[in-house]
Amino acid sequence: MCVHKAITKHLQKQNQTIRAFLALDQSREEAIEKAIALAKANKPFSTDEINRITEKINELALSGTTPTRKYVTPEMVMEYVNKK
């Protein structure tokens, strides 16, 4: 019976990690879209919020359950905007 409880606890922790990743990844995508919109409008923008969220995502990834994300530079945002 103890094995079943241990497995259940482990799966619950993984599920919690995955849910946290999904929420952070959604927030990161929203921050990226905001930076892109500002760049398209020739307004000043920052990638600080994107990278703050990225750092949290990469910390979660240390558990081995979720993927990592790359840090974003202002040049990357401008490159994307110029391609569109």
One Martini backbone bead per residue (centre of mass of N, CA, C, O) as a GRO file, in nm:
protein
   84
    1MET     BB    1   0.055   0.064  -0.018
    2CYS     BB    2   0.299   0.264  -0.010
    3VAL     BB    3   0.356   0.264  -0.312
    4HIS     BB    4   0.093   0.399  -0.403
    5LYS     BB    5   0.138   0.663  -0.245
    6ALA     BB    6   0.406   0.738  -0.379
    7ILE     BB    7   0.301   0.752  -0.668
    8THR     BB    8   0.081   0.960  -0.622
    9LYS     BB    9   0.265   1.184  -0.517
   10HIS     BB   10   0.444   1.202  -0.767
   11LEU     BB   11   0.216   1.268  -0.973
   12GLN     BB   12   0.118   1.525  -0.835
   13LYS     BB   13   0.384   1.680  -0.866
   14GLN     BB   14   0.396   1.667  -1.173
   15ASN     BB   15   0.125   1.805  -1.224
   16GLN     BB   16   0.200   2.070  -1.085
   17THR     BB   17   0.439   2.137  -1.270
   18ILE     BB   18   0.282   2.141  -1.538
   19ARG     BB   19   0.081   2.363  -1.461
   20ALA     BB   20   0.293   2.579  -1.407
   21PHE     BB   21   0.416   2.577  -1.688
   22LEU     BB   22   0.162   2.654  -1.850
   23ALA     BB   23   0.120   2.928  -1.713
   24LEU     BB   24   0.399   3.048  -1.778
   25ASP     BB   25   0.390   3.009  -2.085
   26GLN     BB   26   0.149   3.195  -2.129
   27SER     BB   27   0.278   3.450  -2.009
   28ARG     BB   28   0.514   3.458  -2.206
   29GLU     BB   29   0.349   3.489  -2.465
   30GLU     BB   30   0.219   3.757  -2.381
   31ALA     BB   31   0.487   3.914  -2.352
   32ILE     BB   32   0.575   3.878  -2.642
   33GLU     BB   33   0.331   4.013  -2.779
   34LYS     BB   34   0.375   4.287  -2.647
   35ALA     BB   35   0.657   4.340  -2.765
   36ILE     BB   36   0.573   4.321  -3.061
   37ALA     BB   37   0.365   4.549  -3.062
   38LEU     BB   38   0.564   4.771  -2.982
   39ALA     BB   39   0.763   4.731  -3.215
   40LYS     BB   40   0.558   4.783  -3.447
   41ALA     BB   41   0.503   5.085  -3.311
   42ASN     BB   42   0.781   5.212  -3.233
   43LYS     BB   43   0.819   5.125  -2.934
   44PRO     BB   44   0.924   5.078  -2.639
   45PHE     BB   45   1.097   4.781  -2.513
   46SER     BB   46   1.101   4.475  -2.314
   47THR     BB   47   1.249   4.150  -2.193
   48ASP     BB   48   1.226   4.113  -1.884
   49GLU     BB   49   0.958   3.958  -1.843
   50ILE     BB   50   1.022   3.719  -2.017
   51ASN     BB   51   1.287   3.636  -1.856
   52ARG     BB   52   1.155   3.594  -1.583
   53ILE     BB   53   0.976   3.361  -1.676
   54THR     BB   54   1.198   3.184  -1.796
   55GLU     BB   55   1.342   3.132  -1.530
   56LYS     BB   56   1.107   2.976  -1.400
   57ILE     BB   57   1.089   2.756  -1.613
   58ASN     BB   58   1.387   2.653  -1.580
   59GLU     BB   59   1.352   2.570  -1.286
   60LEU     BB   60   1.135   2.354  -1.339
   61ALA     BB   61   1.317   2.180  -1.540
   62LEU     BB   62   1.505   2.047  -1.322
   63SER     BB   63   1.302   1.801  -1.276
   64GLY     BB   64   1.241   1.678  -1.586
   65THR     BB   65   0.931   1.742  -1.684
   66THR     BB   66   1.013   2.008  -1.831
   67PRO     BB   67   1.085   2.245  -2.043
   68THR     BB   68   1.272   2.475  -2.187
   69ARG     BB   69   1.369   2.822  -2.237
   70LYS     BB   70   1.454   3.091  -2.409
   71TYR     BB   71   1.606   3.370  -2.418
   72VAL     BB   72   1.526   3.716  -2.481
   73THR     BB   73   1.594   3.957  -2.717
   74PRO     BB   74   1.553   4.248  -2.879
   75GLU     BB   75   1.665   4.137  -3.147
   76MET     BB   76   1.463   3.906  -3.177
   77VAL     BB   77   1.213   4.081  -3.199
   78MET     BB   78   1.302   4.251  -3.445
   79GLU     BB   79   1.342   4.015  -3.636
   80TYR     BB   80   1.049   3.923  -3.632
   81VAL     BB   81   0.917   4.189  -3.724
   82ASN     BB   82   1.083   4.212  -4.000
   83LYS     BB   83   0.959   3.941  -4.124
   84LYS     BB   84   0.642   4.041  -4.125
   0.00000   0.00000   0.00000
